[in-house]
């Protein structure tokens, strides 16, 4: 699964990963961010999520677009206790538009010896 973060340069984008627990026991997942640009992604609500039996929960992933080049990382979710599957998500970014931070007027001669 790929989660795409698209927006303007310097914008902060938040995506939610929804997790379901079909079992009769609670699931606890620990999230780890890995990869080339993992430091640019964050988990604002912490890296642990607990899902009650037969319920669902969501985990926020936050990214601030700092560069024009696409950013890439992996979100790994490993379980504690119950033998649940390890989940892997590919995180990718794309700059859709650039808004100027400001306008500056300059006046200078066209040619100078």
MODA-V348957 format. One record per backbone hydrogen bond with DSSP energy under -0.5 kcal/mol. NH is the residue of the N-H (numbers start at 0). CO is the residue of the C=O. E is the energy in kcal/mol with one decimal. If there is no record, write none. Layout:
BEGIN
NH|CO|E ; NH|CO|E
END
This chain:
BEGIN
2|89|-3.3 ; 3|1|-0.5 ; 4|91|-3.0 ; 5|3|-0.7 ; 6|93|-1.5 ; 8|96|-1.7 ; 9|64|-2.9 ; 10|7|-2.1 ; 12|10|-0.5 ; 12|62|-3.4 ; 14|60|-2.8 ; 16|58|-2.7 ; 17|15|-0.6 ; 18|16|-0.5 ; 18|56|-3.6 ; 20|54|-2.9 ; 21|19|-0.6 ; 26|50|-2.6 ; 27|79|-0.6 ; 28|48|-2.9 ; 29|77|-3.1 ; 30|46|-3.7 ; 31|75|-2.3 ; 33|31|-0.5 ; 33|73|-2.3 ; 36|71|-2.1 ; 37|34|-1.4 ; 39|36|-1.8 ; 40|37|-1.1 ; 41|61|-2.4 ; 43|41|-0.6 ; 45|42|-2.2 ; 48|28|-2.4 ; 50|26|-3.2 ; 51|49|-0.5 ; 53|20|-0.9 ; 53|22|-1.2 ; 54|51|-1.7 ; 56|18|-2.6 ; 58|16|-2.1 ; 60|14|-3.0 ; 61|41|-2.9 ; 62|12|-2.3 ; 63|39|-0.9 ; 64|10|-2.6 ; 64|62|-0.6 ; 65|63|-0.8 ; 72|90|-2.0 ; 73|33|-3.4 ; 74|88|-2.9 ; 75|31|-3.0 ; 75|73|-0.6 ; 76|86|-3.0 ; 77|29|-2.4 ; 77|75|-0.6 ; 79|27|-2.4 ; 81|79|-1.5 ; 83|81|-2.1 ; 86|76|-2.4 ; 88|74|-2.3 ; 89|0|-3.0 ; 90|72|-3.1 ; 91|2|-2.3 ; 92|70|-1.7 ; 93|4|-2.2 ; 95|6|-2.9 ; 95|93|-0.6 ; 96|6|-0.7
END
